[in-house]
Amino acid sequence: MSSLKLDINPPIARLTLVRDVIGAAEIAELASACEAIAGDDNVRVVVLAGGGDSFGRGWDWPVLAAESPDAAAALQEAGVLDDPFGCLAALPKAVVCALHGEVSGGGLALALAADIRIAAEDATFSLPETGLGLVPMAGATQRLARLTGRGAALALVLSGEPIDAADALRIGIVSEVVPKAALAERADAIAGRIAERGPIAVQYAKEAVSRGAEMPLDQGLRYETDLTMILQTTEDRAEGVRAFLEKRQPKFKGK
């Protein structure tokens, strides 16, 4: 992969953006990486980070042919107008995203597809597309509004004004802000803690939150109960009970 680096060191897989702009290559390589991760039972957590001065400064407009007379067709062909980051959101593993520098446009849309986002103190967040006569794409409007609520999402989407890490924490885009020097270590610590949990339980808990949030409460409660009942039949659940009674760390196998 030339635009996206994938390193798998079980139980953690690391995805690193080689460039700080998002184009067709990043979208295609992300799909391939997600397929590889989803099929690897030894991977329990994914850490997504940027490899340059910023996590993601936005879309690679020259490559995406934004100034072409047939720009819409070019964007459709690149996959931007579908849900290019849905493969990340749909992973049956937890995804921890470490954000630094500029997190804008396509970079923010990508980050929003992760499960947990932590930010360095220097991070800034924006969706500048309306200034280009465009609607923010790749699920940005939908995932942002579901995460922060309608008012905060509209303020970002309509104005295009950037916000700093402290404001991103306040409105719920990120769950934690740390010094830039501590960002990688903190992301690894969160990933490591998740990797110690029961992998099936983590998968089902992610499903319960993600899918349940789109359901009426009574349906979400039933869905949560259904997943809990399924877990009772797994070897990991039995191991968790034994480990608790024996006062030791469980040895989960994902079965």
Buried (B, 14 or more C-beta within 10 A) or exposed (E): BEBBBBEBEEBBBBBBBBBBBBBBBBBBBBBEBBEBBBEBEEBBBBBBBBEBEBBBBBBBBEBBBBEEEEBEEBBEEBBBBBBBBBBBBBBBBBBBBBBBBBBBBBBBBBBBBBBBBBBBBBBBBBBBBEEEEBEBBBBBBBBBBBBBEEEBBBBBBEBBEBBBBEBBBBBEBBBBBBEBEEBBEBBBEBBBEBBBBBBBBBBBBBBBEEBBEEEEEEEBEEBBEEBBEEBEEBEBBEBBEEBEEEEEEBEBEBE
